[in-house]
Amino acid sequence: MPNSDELLLFKLDYHYRPGTDLMSKWVLLDPAVINIIVETVVGPEAVDQYSPERTEWKTGKRSDVVYTAKKTKKLPPIIVEIQNGVNKPFLSRLTQYCLNAAGEHGSEPIAVVFCIRSTDKKVLSNAHASKKNQFMLRIPSYPWAEDCFLLNEYSIKQFTHENNLHPLVALTLFLTEQKQTLRDCPRNNNTTIRMLYRIAMNASDTQGSAMSELLNDYNDVCKESAMYLNEVTEAMKKDEFDQELRKRIIERVDEGLKVIQAYSKKHKSGNSKSPEPVRASSSGGIFHKYKIII
């Protein structure tokens, strides 16, 4: 678990800053973050009941994050989407995701949408603040979802200066501000904000290790493939092309193919060491058995 100084000095890569696709998914798969969302949109009875579910629907389309309650069917599935822009085309896709979820899980889901940049004026004109939590905007969702909540910079604006910052407001602030360092993020002394940067820091370290291994393997396969192909090319230039030479060429081509196939097998989704979400909220180094599919 990183100490306070490490966390304060740490800087996320621009491509993995908060609000980007991969980093957002990592954060949203952390158990503490799941509890923040489900407790707010479902209720206290939902705490510790939800876990990540596969995100691909039978249609082949894929949601960003899906939570389901494994131990009871009384709690609805939850679909979480992170969008740069929320507009009519997106809502049409979201409607289909929710209908798919209802069909597969037997109950209408709750949709939670984090908008990082812009929300279409027509969407905002049809939305209204939730009575229970006014920092969330409710979007009409009948008959495709039990409820649909939108969180963006506008919806949380008047709530970001409260002494007791609501954890879901803190999460929205973290995602929409997209600051690469904790020290640049508003409310950086807030417990939830610090927890989110801790998760991001651990996830970034995991990503760096995985990408380093992938890059090394890529360089190796390029080097070895070039070596085999050069040998084959030189052999093909010889005037005498007897059976022994033909046999040696075939052997070298086969060896080159085996190298490529071995690396290909290693990096298929089921076998590669693809990054996993890291729980940093309490113990800092616990990995979950749930892979992110981009």
N, C-alpha and C positions, 0 to 999 in steps of 0.2 A: 504494500500500500504506500503510495507516494506521500512524503511529508509535506508540510505546508509550504516550505521554500521551493521544493521541486514543483509543486502544483502552481505556485505563483509565477515561476520562471518559465514553465512549459509553454510552448507555442505549437498549436496544431498546424499541420500543413494546410495550405489554402484549399486544396482539393478535398480535404477531409474536415473542413470547418463545420460547426453546427449548422443544421438546416440543409446540408447536402445529403444526397440520397443514402449513401452507405453509412455515414456517421449517424444519421438520424435513425436508421434501422437498428444499428448497434445499441444506441441509447434506449430506444423504445422496447428492446428485448430484455433489458435489465429488470429483474423482479421488483426492485424498489420503484422503478418508473411505471411498470405495469400497475402496481398497487395505487400509485398516484392517480392514474387515469381511471381505473375501474372503481375506486372508492368515490371519485367525483361524479362519474356519469351513471353508476349503478347504485352505489351505496356502501356502507361499512360492511355489509354482509358479503361483499364481493372480494374483500381483502384476502390475499393468499389462496384464492380459488381459481384464478386464471393462469394460463400458461400459453406460450406461443403455439400457433397452429400453422399448418402448411398454408401457403398463400396463393397457390395456383388453383383456379377453378376448372371445372370440367370443360368449359369453353376454350381453355388455353390461356385466358387472360389471367393476370396476376395482380393482387392487391399488394400494398406495401407491407403491412403488418396485420395479422389476425390473431385475436386472443379468443380462447374458449375455456369454459369451466369444465374440467374433466370429471369431477366428482358429482355433479348435479346437472340436470337438464333444465332446472328452473331459471338459471341465469342465461341471458342472451349472449350470442357471439358478439364480438366487438371488432369492427374494422377500423384501422387507423391509416390515414393517408397523409402524406407530406407533399404539398404542392407549391411550386413557385407561384402559380396563378390559379385562382378558382373562378371558373366561368361555366357557361351552359354546357359545352362539350364535356368538361370534367364531370359535372353533375350527372350527365347522361351515363358516363362510364360507372360512376359511383352507384347509381341506381341499379345497374346490371350486376355489379359486385354484390350488392345487398340482396338482390333477388336470388343470386347463386347461393349466397350464404344461407338464406332462409330455406332453400331447397335441400341443401346438404346437411344442415344442422337442425332443421325442424322448427326453427323460431326466427322471427324477424330480428335482425341485428341492430345494434347501436353503432352509428358511424361517427367517428371523430376525425375532423379535418384540421390540420395545421397549415395555414397559408403563410408562406415565407415572404412573399412580395406583394402582389396585387390581387384584389378581389373585385370582380366585375360589379359595377354599380347596380345592375339588375338583380344580382344575387343578394347584395346588401339590402336592396329595397324590399325584398321578400323575407329577410331575416329579422329576428327580434331577440332581445336579450332574454336569456333564461331567467325565470323567476327565482330559481333556487341558487344559481351561480351566475351573476350578471356579467361576468367576464367572458361568458360563452354566448355565442349567437346561435339561436335555433333556426334551422332551415326546414321548411315544410317537407315532411318525409312520408306522408301517407300516400300510397299503401305499401311502399317498398322497404321501409325501415321503422323500427320502434321509435327511434329518435335520430336526429342528425345535428351534431354540434360543430360549429366553426370557431376556431380560435386564430386570431391574427393580431398584428400590431395595434389595430384600431380597437378591437374588442377588449384588450387588456390595459389600454393606455391609462385609464383613470385608477387602475388598481395596482400599478407597479410601485407606487410610493407608500403603500400601506406598511405599517410596522411589521405586522404578521403577514408576510407575503404568502399567498396561497401557493402550495406546491405546483399546481397546474399552471398558474400564472408564471411562476418561475421557469417551468419547463418551456412555456411558450416564449418567454423572454429569451431564454437560452437559444432556442431554435431560430427565432426571427432576427435577433441582433447579429447572429453569425460572427461573433468575435473569436479570433484565433487564440486569444489568451484570456485567462480568468481576470487579470487585472484590468482589461479593457471592457469587460462586461459590466453593465449596470448591476447594482446590488451584489457585488462580488463577495460580500461578507455573509450573504445568505446561505444557510446550511444546504438548501436544495441546489442552488446554483453551484456551490463548491462540489457537491456530490456528482452533479452532471459533468463537470469538467474532469473529475477524477475518473469517471467511467470513460469519457472520451480519451483521456490520457492513456489509460490501460489498453483501450481498444486500438489506439494509434500505434502503440508499441507492438501489439500482436500483428497488426496489418503490415508494419515495417518488416517484421521477421518473415512473414509469409511471402511478401513481395520480393524480398532479397533472395529467398530460396528459388522462387519462380524465375527471377532474372538469371541466377546462376545456371539453372537447368536449361534455360533458353540459350544462353551462351554456349553451353556444352554441346547441346544438340546441333547448333549451327556449326560449331567447330568440327565435330566428328562427322557430320553429314558432308561437309566440304572436303574433308580428308578422303572419305570413301569415294566421292564423286570424282575427285581429282585423280585418284588411282585408276578408276574405271576409264576416265578420259585418256590418260596416258597409255593404258593398255590397248584401247581402241585405235590408237595412232600407229601401232606396230604393223609392219608389213605382213609378218607371219601371224596368222590367226588360227592356230591349231586348237585341238580339243583341250589341251592342258590350259592354254590361255583362256579359252572360253569358260572352262570350269572355274578358274580363278576369278574371272570377272563376275560370274554369277554368285560366287561365295561372298565377294566384297559387297555386292549390291544387297544380298540377303542380310549381311551383318549391319549394313547401314539402315535397312528397313527395320531390323530388330531394335536398334537404338531409338529410332523415331517412335516406334510402337510402344516401347517401354516408357518413354517420357510421356507419351500421349495417355497411356493407361494411368500413370501416376497422377496426372493433373485433371482427370475426369472428376466431375463433382462428387462422386461417391467415394473417391480414393484420395483426393488431394487434401492437403492440410489447409483448407480454406478457413479464413478467420472466423472466430466465434465471438459472441458477445461476452463481455467481461463484467462480472458483478463487482462493483467498486464501492457500493454504498455502505457496506459494513466491514467486510473482510478483505476486499480488495483483489483477491486472486482466484476467485472461483469461476470456472468456466461452465457454460451450460451446453447441453447436448442438443443444440439447435443451430443449424448452419444458415447463414444468410445467402439467399439467392438473389443475384442482381438482375 
